Structures are given as structure tokens and as C-alpha cells.
Amino acid sequence: MKTYDVSRMKHHCQFGVYGDSGEINPNTGVPIQQFVPQFSLWFGEYSQTINQQITLTGDNLTDTKMIVVRHNDQANQQQLVKIGDTLYRVNNVAGDDEVNSFDVITLVRYQKRG
């Protein structure tokens, strides 16, 4: 994506992974698993067309959100994104490595298993 109004990028998110927090559960002695932030970015909301919403629903991707960030090679599909208190997994990164370009990132609400 080449153009996006930078003034719309007024939200903050953290990219990271789900892993050992460095703390130990005193009852079990097992490391506590939680979101571990790696870096943070400013983002803007990306509006989905009705057609995009239907396509995502057809792929069983509900609870999705699309965000726009300045191009960043660190953002990838192995990461989670924390926005407020909600965790999302990165489903897709539509990247553009041109100068002053933006990436559209599709997020799906993360549900911890176990």
C-alpha cells in the first residue's frame, strides 16, 4: 500500500510471542506462559469492504481486524499482536517494501488452547 493518511495511525500495539514470562508458578514450579512483547508499532484501522468481510467469513475467519503499519520487516505470521488487553494472531501480512510504504496486516482473535 503506497498511500495512507499518517494522521490516522493513532493507535499503539505490541508484537510478540506466547512463551515463558521468566516467572515460575509457586504452586507447580512450572514457568508461567504469557504474551512476551518483542517490539511495538503505531497503527491505523483499515476498513474492510463487504466483499472482504464475506471472503473472510467464508474462510472461517471471524473476529478479524485489519490494521495498517509503516512497512516493517519484523512483522510476520509467527507473531501475536496485543491491542489493549486483546491478543490477536497475525494471519497475513500484505507487505510493500517500497520507500515510505505501508503494510496491511490481517489479525484474528487469539484463543489460547489448554
N, CA, C and O atoms as a GROMACS GRO file, in nm:
protein
  456
    1MET      N    1   0.085  -0.116   0.000
    1MET     CA    2   0.000   0.000   0.000
    1MET      C    3   0.090   0.123   0.000
    1MET      O    4   0.176   0.139   0.086
    2LYS      N    5   0.068   0.208  -0.096
    2LYS     CA    6   0.156   0.323  -0.110
    2LYS      C    7   0.107   0.446  -0.034
    2LYS      O    8   0.188   0.523   0.017
    3THR      N    9  -0.025   0.465  -0.026
    3THR     CA   10  -0.075   0.584   0.040
    3THR      C   11  -0.166   0.549   0.156
    3THR      O   12  -0.250   0.459   0.147
    4TYR      N   13  -0.147   0.620   0.263
    4TYR     CA   14  -0.231   0.608   0.382
    4TYR      C   15  -0.209   0.735   0.462
    4TYR      O   16  -0.095   0.779   0.478
    5ASP      N   17  -0.315   0.794   0.511
    5ASP     CA   18  -0.305   0.918   0.588
    5ASP      C   19  -0.241   0.888   0.723
    5ASP      O   20  -0.302   0.825   0.809
    6VAL      N   21  -0.117   0.932   0.741
    6VAL     CA   22  -0.040   0.902   0.861
    6VAL      C   23  -0.110   0.952   0.987
    6VAL      O   24  -0.090   0.896   1.094
    7SER      N   25  -0.191   1.056   0.976
    7SER     CA   26  -0.261   1.107   1.094
    7SER      C   27  -0.363   1.007   1.148
    7SER      O   28  -0.408   1.020   1.262
    8ARG      N   29  -0.400   0.906   1.069
    8ARG     CA   30  -0.492   0.802   1.115
    8ARG      C   31  -0.420   0.695   1.198
    8ARG      O   32  -0.486   0.611   1.259
    9MET      N   33  -0.288   0.698   1.200
    9MET     CA   34  -0.210   0.598   1.274
    9MET      C   35  -0.193   0.647   1.418
    9MET      O   36  -0.085   0.691   1.458
   10LYS      N   37  -0.302   0.639   1.495
   10LYS     CA   38  -0.300   0.694   1.630
   10LYS      C   39  -0.320   0.587   1.738
   10LYS      O   40  -0.341   0.620   1.854
   11HIS      N   41  -0.313   0.462   1.700
   11HIS     CA   42  -0.327   0.352   1.795
   11HIS      C   43  -0.192   0.283   1.812
   11HIS      O   44  -0.108   0.286   1.722
   12HIS      N   45  -0.173   0.222   1.926
   12HIS     CA   46  -0.045   0.159   1.957
   12HIS      C   47  -0.067   0.010   1.982
   12HIS      O   48  -0.164  -0.028   2.047
   13CYS      N   49   0.022  -0.075   1.931
   13CYS     CA   50   0.012  -0.219   1.954
   13CYS      C   51   0.151  -0.277   1.980
   13CYS      O   52   0.253  -0.216   1.948
   14GLN      N   53   0.152  -0.396   2.039
   14GLN     CA   54   0.276  -0.467   2.065
   14GLN      C   55   0.277  -0.597   1.986
   14GLN      O   56   0.177  -0.668   1.983
   15PHE      N   57   0.389  -0.627   1.923
   15PHE     CA   58   0.410  -0.754   1.854
   15PHE      C   59   0.496  -0.841   1.944
   15PHE      O   60   0.589  -0.792   2.007
   16GLY      N   61   0.465  -0.970   1.950
   16GLY     CA   62   0.543  -1.059   2.033
   16GLY      C   63   0.503  -1.203   2.012
   16GLY      O   64   0.442  -1.238   1.911
   17VAL      N   65   0.538  -1.287   2.109
   17VAL     CA   66   0.508  -1.430   2.104
   17VAL      C   67   0.450  -1.474   2.237
   17VAL      O   68   0.460  -1.403   2.337
   18TYR      N   69   0.390  -1.591   2.238
   18TYR     CA   70   0.339  -1.650   2.361
   18TYR      C   71   0.446  -1.746   2.410
   18TYR      O   72   0.480  -1.842   2.340
   19GLY      N   73   0.499  -1.721   2.528
   19GLY     CA   74   0.607  -1.806   2.578
   19GLY      C   75   0.634  -1.785   2.725
   19GLY      O   76   0.552  -1.727   2.796
   20ASP      N   77   0.750  -1.833   2.770
   20ASP     CA   78   0.788  -1.821   2.910
   20ASP      C   79   0.802  -1.675   2.948
   20ASP      O   80   0.869  -1.597   2.879
   21SER      N   81   0.739  -1.638   3.058
   21SER     CA   82   0.745  -1.500   3.105
   21SER      C   83   0.868  -1.473   3.190
   21SER      O   84   0.898  -1.358   3.222
   22GLY      N   85   0.939  -1.578   3.228
   22GLY     CA   86   1.052  -1.563   3.318
   22GLY      C   87   1.013  -1.580   3.463
   22GLY      O   88   1.098  -1.577   3.552
   23GLU      N   89   0.883  -1.596   3.487
   23GLU     CA   90   0.833  -1.617   3.622
   23GLU      C   91   0.796  -1.764   3.640
   23GLU      O   92   0.759  -1.832   3.544
   24ILE      N   93   0.805  -1.811   3.763
   24ILE     CA   94   0.772  -1.950   3.795
   24ILE      C   95   0.646  -1.954   3.880
   24ILE      O   96   0.632  -1.876   3.974
   25ASN      N   97   0.554  -2.044   3.847
   25ASN     CA   98   0.434  -2.064   3.927
   25ASN      C   99   0.477  -2.125   4.060
   25ASN      O  100   0.532  -2.236   4.060
   26PRO      N  101   0.454  -2.058   4.174
   26PRO     CA  102   0.500  -2.111   4.303
   26PRO      C  103   0.430  -2.240   4.344
   26PRO      O  104   0.483  -2.316   4.425
   27ASN      N  105   0.312  -2.267   4.289
   27ASN     CA  106   0.237  -2.388   4.325
   27ASN      C  107   0.284  -2.511   4.249
   27ASN      O  108   0.284  -2.622   4.302
   28THR      N  109   0.325  -2.490   4.123
   28THR     CA  110   0.361  -2.606   4.040
   28THR      C  111   0.509  -2.610   4.004
   28THR      O  112   0.561  -2.715   3.967
   29GLY      N  113   0.577  -2.496   4.014
   29GLY     CA  114   0.718  -2.491   3.975
   29GLY      C  115   0.738  -2.483   3.825
   29GLY      O  116   0.851  -2.493   3.777
   30VAL      N  117   0.630  -2.466   3.751
   30VAL     CA  118   0.634  -2.460   3.604
   30VAL      C  119   0.642  -2.313   3.560
   30VAL      O  120   0.577  -2.228   3.620
   31PRO      N  121   0.721  -2.283   3.457
   31PRO     CA  122   0.726  -2.145   3.407
   31PRO      C  123   0.588  -2.097   3.362
   31PRO      O  124   0.512  -2.172   3.300
   32ILE      N  125   0.556  -1.973   3.394
   32ILE     CA  126   0.428  -1.914   3.356
   32ILE      C  127   0.435  -1.870   3.210
   32ILE      O  128   0.527  -1.798   3.169
   33GLN      N  129   0.337  -1.916   3.130
   33GLN     CA  130   0.329  -1.882   2.988
   33GLN      C  131   0.239  -1.759   2.972
   33GLN      O  132   0.128  -1.756   3.025
   34GLN      N  133   0.288  -1.660   2.900
   34GLN     CA  134   0.208  -1.542   2.871
   34GLN      C  135   0.266  -1.469   2.750
   34GLN      O  136   0.369  -1.509   2.696
   35PHE      N  137   0.198  -1.363   2.708
   35PHE     CA  138   0.244  -1.283   2.595
   35PHE      C  139   0.376  -1.216   2.632
   35PHE      O  140   0.386  -1.150   2.736
   36VAL      N  141   0.477  -1.232   2.545
   36VAL     CA  142   0.608  -1.170   2.565
   36VAL      C  143   0.630  -1.071   2.451
   36VAL      O  144   0.654  -1.113   2.337
   37PRO      N  145   0.623  -0.939   2.479
   37PRO     CA  146   0.639  -0.839   2.373
   37PRO      C  147   0.781  -0.835   2.318
   37PRO      O  148   0.879  -0.853   2.391
   38GLN      N  149   0.792  -0.812   2.185
   38GLN     CA  150   0.922  -0.800   2.119
   38GLN      C  151   0.946  -0.659   2.067
   38GLN      O  152   1.058  -0.608   2.076
   39PHE      N  153   0.842  -0.595   2.012
   39PHE     CA  154   0.853  -0.457   1.966
   39PHE      C  155   0.712  -0.398   1.955
   39PHE      O  156   0.614  -0.472   1.955
   40SER      N  157   0.703  -0.268   1.945
   40SER     CA  158   0.572  -0.204   1.935
   40SER      C  159   0.570  -0.108   1.815
   40SER      O  160   0.673  -0.057   1.772
   41LEU      N  161   0.449  -0.087   1.762
   41LEU     CA  162   0.430  -0.001   1.645
   41LEU      C  163   0.303   0.081   1.661
   41LEU      O  164   0.212   0.043   1.734
   42TRP      N  165   0.299   0.193   1.592
   42TRP     CA  166   0.176   0.270   1.578
   42TRP      C  167   0.101   0.214   1.458
   42TRP      O  168   0.162   0.175   1.358
   43PHE      N  169  -0.031   0.210   1.467
   43PHE     CA  170  -0.110   0.158   1.356
   43PHE      C  171  -0.237   0.239   1.337
   43PHE      O  172  -0.279   0.315   1.424
   44GLY      N  173  -0.296   0.220   1.220
   44GLY     CA  174  -0.426   0.279   1.188
   44GLY      C  175  -0.522   0.168   1.151
   44GLY      O  176  -0.481   0.060   1.110
   45GLU      N  177  -0.650   0.195   1.166
   45GLU     CA  178  -0.753   0.097   1.130
   45GLU      C  179  -0.764   0.088   0.978
   45GLU      O  180  -0.745   0.188   0.908
   46TYR      N  181  -0.794  -0.029   0.929
   46TYR     CA  182  -0.815  -0.050   0.786
   46TYR      C  183  -0.958  -0.098   0.768
   46TYR      O  184  -0.996  -0.201   0.824
   47SER      N  185  -1.037  -0.025   0.691
   47SER     CA  186  -1.177  -0.061   0.671
   47SER      C  187  -1.189  -0.172   0.568
   47SER      O  188  -1.128  -0.167   0.461
   48GLN      N  189  -1.270  -0.271   0.602
   48GLN     CA  190  -1.294  -0.383   0.511
   48GLN      C  191  -1.418  -0.354   0.428
   48GLN      O  192  -1.516  -0.299   0.477
   49THR      N  193  -1.412  -0.393   0.301
   49THR     CA  194  -1.532  -0.384   0.218
   49THR      C  195  -1.623  -0.500   0.254
   49THR      O  196  -1.579  -0.596   0.318
   50ILE      N  197  -1.746  -0.493   0.214
   50ILE     CA  198  -1.841  -0.602   0.238
   50ILE      C  199  -1.789  -0.731   0.175
   50ILE      O  200  -1.799  -0.838   0.234
   51ASN      N  201  -1.733  -0.722   0.054
   51ASN     CA  202  -1.679  -0.838  -0.015
   51ASN      C  203  -1.566  -0.903   0.064
   51ASN      O  204  -1.559  -1.025   0.074
   52GLN      N  205  -1.477  -0.820   0.123
   52GLN     CA  206  -1.368  -0.875   0.204
   52GLN      C  207  -1.422  -0.944   0.328
   52GLN      O  208  -1.372  -1.048   0.368
   53GLN      N  209  -1.525  -0.885   0.390
   53GLN     CA  210  -1.584  -0.946   0.509
   53GLN      C  211  -1.644  -1.081   0.477
   53GLN      O  212  -1.630  -1.176   0.554
   54ILE      N  213  -1.713  -1.091   0.363
   54ILE     CA  214  -1.774  -1.218   0.323
   54ILE      C  215  -1.665  -1.321   0.294
   54ILE      O  216  -1.678  -1.437   0.332
   55THR      N  217  -1.558  -1.279   0.227
   55THR     CA  218  -1.448  -1.370   0.196
   55THR      C  219  -1.385  -1.423   0.324
   55THR      O  220  -1.360  -1.543   0.334
   56LEU      N  221  -1.360  -1.336   0.421
   56LEU     CA  222  -1.301  -1.380   0.548
   56LEU      C  223  -1.395  -1.472   0.624
   56LEU      O  224  -1.350  -1.569   0.684
   57THR      N  225  -1.525  -1.443   0.620
   57THR     CA  226  -1.622  -1.528   0.687
   57THR      C  227  -1.626  -1.665   0.620
   57THR      O  228  -1.640  -1.767   0.687
   58GLY      N  229  -1.615  -1.668   0.487
   58GLY     CA  230  -1.613  -1.794   0.414
   58GLY      C  231  -1.492  -1.880   0.448
   58GLY      O  232  -1.498  -2.002   0.438
   59ASP      N  233  -1.384  -1.816   0.489
   59ASP     CA  234  -1.264  -1.889   0.531
   59ASP      C  235  -1.266  -1.920   0.680
   59ASP      O  236  -1.164  -1.958   0.737
   60ASN      N  237  -1.384  -1.905   0.742
   60ASN     CA  238  -1.400  -1.928   0.886
   60ASN      C  239  -1.309  -1.838   0.969
   60ASN      O  240  -1.262  -1.877   1.076
   61LEU      N  241  -1.285  -1.718   0.920
   61LEU     CA  242  -1.204  -1.621   0.994
   61LEU      C  243  -1.297  -1.516   1.052
   61LEU      O  244  -1.318  -1.410   0.992
   62THR      N  245  -1.353  -1.544   1.168
   62THR     CA  246  -1.435  -1.446   1.237
   62THR      C  247  -1.348  -1.376   1.340
   62THR      O  248  -1.237  -1.421   1.367
   63ASP      N  249  -1.396  -1.270   1.397
   63ASP     CA  250  -1.319  -1.189   1.492
   63ASP      C  251  -1.190  -1.141   1.428
   63ASP      O  252  -1.083  -1.149   1.490
   64THR      N  253  -1.199  -1.091   1.306
   64THR     CA  254  -1.080  -1.042   1.237
   64THR      C  255  -1.072  -0.890   1.247
   64THR      O  256  -1.172  -0.822   1.270
   65LYS      N  257  -0.952  -0.841   1.230
   65LYS     CA  258  -0.926  -0.698   1.232
   65LYS      C  259  -0.813  -0.675   1.134
   65LYS      O  260  -0.719  -0.754   1.126
   66MET      N  261  -0.821  -0.566   1.059
   66MET     CA  262  -0.713  -0.532   0.967
   66MET      C  263  -0.654  -0.399   1.012
   66MET      O  264  -0.726  -0.303   1.040
   67ILE      N  265  -0.520  -0.396   1.019
   67ILE     CA  266  -0.451  -0.274   1.060
   67ILE      C  267  -0.347  -0.236   0.956
   67ILE      O  268  -0.302  -0.320   0.877
   68VAL      N  269  -0.309  -0.109   0.957
   68VAL     CA  270  -0.206  -0.058   0.866
   68VAL      C  271  -0.090  -0.007   0.951
   68VAL      O  272  -0.110   0.071   1.044
   69VAL      N  273   0.032  -0.052   0.918
   69VAL     CA  274   0.153  -0.006   0.986
   69VAL      C  275   0.253   0.039   0.879
   69VAL      O  276   0.243  -0.001   0.764
   70ARG      N  277   0.347   0.122   0.920
   70ARG     CA  278   0.457   0.153   0.827
   70ARG      C  279   0.530   0.023   0.799
   70ARG      O  280   0.538  -0.063   0.887
   71HIS      N  281   0.582   0.006   0.678
   71HIS     CA  282   0.648  -0.119   0.642
   71HIS      C  283   0.752  -0.156   0.747
   71HIS      O  284   0.836  -0.074   0.786
   72ASN      N  285   0.746  -0.283   0.792
   72ASN     CA  286   0.837  -0.331   0.895
   72ASN      C  287   0.865  -0.478   0.867
   72ASN      O  288   0.774  -0.561   0.869
   73ASP      N  289   0.992  -0.511   0.839
   73ASP     CA  290   1.029  -0.649   0.808
   73ASP      C  291   1.014  -0.743   0.927
   73ASP      O  292   1.010  -0.865   0.909
   74GLN      N  293   1.004  -0.689   1.049
   74GLN     CA  294   0.993  -0.774   1.168
   74GLN      C  295   0.855  -0.837   1.182
   74GLN      O  296   0.841  -0.942   1.244
   75ALA      N  297   0.753  -0.774   1.126
   75ALA     CA  298   0.617  -0.826   1.138
   75ALA      C  299   0.603  -0.951   1.052
   75ALA      O  300   0.629  -0.947   0.932
   76ASN      N  301   0.561  -1.063   1.114
   76ASN     CA  302   0.546  -1.188   1.039
   76ASN      C  303   0.432  -1.272   1.097
   76ASN      O  304   0.373  -1.236   1.199
   77GLN      N  305   0.402  -1.384   1.032
   77GLN     CA  306   0.288  -1.466   1.069
   77GLN      C  307   0.313  -1.557   1.189
   77GLN      O  308   0.222  -1.630   1.229
   78GLN      N  309   0.431  -1.554   1.247
   78GLN     CA  310   0.457  -1.634   1.366
   78GLN      C  311   0.432  -1.553   1.493
   78GLN      O  312   0.457  -1.602   1.603
   79GLN      N  313   0.382  -1.432   1.479
   79GLN     CA  314   0.368  -1.344   1.595
   79GLN      C  315   0.224  -1.325   1.639
   79GLN      O  316   0.129  -1.355   1.567
   80LEU      N  317   0.214  -1.273   1.761
   80LEU     CA  318   0.087  -1.228   1.815
   80LEU      C  319   0.094  -1.076   1.824
   80LEU      O  320   0.202  -1.017   1.829
   81VAL      N  321  -0.023  -1.014   1.825
   81VAL     CA  322  -0.031  -0.869   1.839
   81VAL      C  323  -0.125  -0.839   1.956
   81VAL      O  324  -0.236  -0.892   1.962
   82LYS      N  325  -0.079  -0.754   2.046
   82LYS     CA  326  -0.161  -0.715   2.160
   82LYS      C  327  -0.209  -0.572   2.139
   82LYS      O  328  -0.130  -0.479   2.127
   83ILE      N  329  -0.342  -0.558   2.133
   83ILE     CA  330  -0.405  -0.427   2.121
   83ILE      C  331  -0.494  -0.411   2.243
   83ILE      O  332  -0.593  -0.482   2.258
   84GLY      N  333  -0.458  -0.318   2.329
   84GLY     CA  334  -0.529  -0.306   2.456
   84GLY      C  335  -0.504  -0.431   2.538
   84GLY      O  336  -0.389  -0.467   2.564
   85ASP      N  337  -0.611  -0.499   2.578
   85ASP     CA  338  -0.598  -0.624   2.652
   85ASP      C  339  -0.628  -0.746   2.565
   85ASP      O  340  -0.632  -0.858   2.616
   86THR      N  341  -0.648  -0.725   2.436
   86THR     CA  342  -0.685  -0.834   2.346
   86THR      C  343  -0.566  -0.881   2.265
   86THR      O  344  -0.488  -0.801   2.212
   87LEU      N  345  -0.552  -1.014   2.256
   87LEU     CA  346  -0.445  -1.074   2.176
   87LEU      C  347  -0.500  -1.121   2.042
   87LEU      O  348  -0.609  -1.178   2.035
   88TYR      N  349  -0.425  -1.097   1.937
   88TYR     CA  350  -0.458  -1.143   1.802
   88TYR      C  351  -0.337  -1.217   1.747
   88TYR      O  352  -0.223  -1.188   1.783
   89ARG      N  353  -0.363  -1.314   1.658
   89ARG     CA  354  -0.251  -1.376   1.587
   89ARG      C  355  -0.247  -1.313   1.448
   89ARG      O  356  -0.350  -1.277   1.392
   90VAL      N  357  -0.127  -1.302   1.395
   90VAL     CA  358  -0.111  -1.245   1.261
   90VAL      C  359  -0.148  -1.353   1.160
   90VAL      O  360  -0.085  -1.458   1.154
   91ASN      N  361  -0.251  -1.326   1.081
   91ASN     CA  362  -0.296  -1.422   0.981
   91ASN      C  363  -0.229  -1.396   0.846
   91ASN      O  364  -0.198  -1.489   0.772
   92ASN      N  365  -0.207  -1.268   0.814
   92ASN     CA  366  -0.146  -1.234   0.686
   92ASN      C  367  -0.080  -1.097   0.695
   92ASN      O  368  -0.131  -1.006   0.761
   93VAL      N  369   0.033  -1.083   0.628
   93VAL     CA  370   0.100  -0.954   0.616
   93VAL      C  371   0.111  -0.922   0.467
   93VAL      O  372   0.187  -0.986   0.395
   94ALA      N  373   0.035  -0.823   0.423
   94ALA     CA  374   0.044  -0.777   0.284
   94ALA      C  375   0.146  -0.665   0.283
   94ALA      O  376   0.113  -0.548   0.301
   95GLY      N  377   0.271  -0.703   0.262
   95GLY     CA  378   0.382  -0.609   0.274
   95GLY      C  379   0.415  -0.539   0.144
   95GLY      O  380   0.387  -0.589   0.035
   96ASP      N  381   0.475  -0.424   0.159
   96ASP     CA  382   0.522  -0.346   0.045
   96ASP      C  383   0.654  -0.285   0.088
   96ASP      O  384   0.657  -0.201   0.178
   97ASP      N  385   0.765  -0.327   0.026
   97ASP     CA  386   0.896  -0.283   0.072
   97ASP      C  387   0.948  -0.159   0.000
   97ASP      O  388   1.068  -0.132   0.001
   98GLU      N  389   0.859  -0.083  -0.062
   98GLU     CA  390   0.898   0.044  -0.124
   98GLU      C  391   0.929   0.146  -0.015
   98GLU      O  392   0.896   0.126   0.102
   99VAL      N  393   0.993   0.255  -0.054
   99VAL     CA  394   1.022   0.364   0.040
   99VAL      C  395   0.891   0.428   0.085
   99VAL      O  396   0.802   0.453   0.003
  100ASN      N  397   0.878   0.455   0.213
  100ASN     CA  398   0.759   0.519   0.271
  100ASN      C  399   0.630   0.443   0.242
  100ASN      O  400   0.526   0.505   0.219
  101SER      N  401   0.635   0.312   0.242
  101SER     CA  402   0.516   0.232   0.214
  101SER      C  403   0.456   0.178   0.344
  101SER      O  404   0.514   0.194   0.452
  102PHE      N  405   0.341   0.115   0.331
  102PHE     CA  406   0.267   0.064   0.446
  102PHE      C  407   0.235  -0.083   0.424
  102PHE      O  408   0.225  -0.129   0.310
  103ASP      N  409   0.217  -0.156   0.533
  103ASP     CA  410   0.176  -0.296   0.530
  103ASP      C  411   0.035  -0.306   0.586
  103ASP      O  412   0.002  -0.240   0.684
  104VAL      N  413  -0.048  -0.389   0.523
  104VAL     CA  414  -0.180  -0.420   0.577
  104VAL      C  415  -0.169  -0.556   0.643
  104VAL      O  416  -0.132  -0.654   0.578
  105ILE      N  417  -0.202  -0.563   0.772
  105ILE     CA  418  -0.188  -0.686   0.848
  105ILE      C  419  -0.326  -0.733   0.891
  105ILE      O  420  -0.402  -0.659   0.953
  106THR      N  421  -0.359  -0.858   0.856
  106THR     CA  422  -0.485  -0.918   0.897
  106THR      C  423  -0.463  -0.993   1.027
  106THR      O  424  -0.375  -1.079   1.037
  107LEU      N  425  -0.545  -0.960   1.127
  107LEU     CA  426  -0.534  -1.022   1.259
  107LEU      C  427  -0.660  -1.102   1.289
  107LEU      O  428  -0.770  -1.065   1.247
  108VAL      N  429  -0.643  -1.212   1.361
  108VAL     CA  430  -0.754  -1.295   1.406
  108VAL      C  431  -0.742  -1.309   1.557
  108VAL      O  432  -0.633  -1.334   1.608
  109ARG      N  433  -0.854  -1.291   1.628
  109ARG     CA  434  -0.850  -1.301   1.774
  109ARG      C  435  -0.786  -1.432   1.817
  109ARG      O  436  -0.823  -1.539   1.768
  110TYR      N  437  -0.690  -1.423   1.908
  110TYR     CA  438  -0.613  -1.539   1.955
  110TYR      C  439  -0.686  -1.607   2.069
  110TYR      O  440  -0.730  -1.542   2.164
  111GLN      N  441  -0.698  -1.738   2.059
  111GLN     CA  442  -0.758  -1.816   2.167
  111GLN      C  443  -0.658  -1.918   2.214
  111GLN      O  444  -0.623  -2.011   2.141
  112LYS      N  445  -0.612  -1.900   2.337
  112LYS     CA  446  -0.513  -1.991   2.395
  112LYS      C  447  -0.577  -2.128   2.414
  112LYS      O  448  -0.691  -2.139   2.458
  113ARG      N  449  -0.502  -2.230   2.381
  113ARG     CA  450  -0.551  -2.367   2.400
  113ARG      C  451  -0.486  -2.426   2.523
  113ARG      O  452  -0.366  -2.411   2.546
  114GLY      N  453  -0.568  -2.493   2.602
  114GLY     CA  454  -0.513  -2.560   2.720
  114GLY      C  455  -0.525  -2.486   2.846
  114GLY      O  456  -0.482  -2.535   2.951
   0.00000   0.00000   0.00000
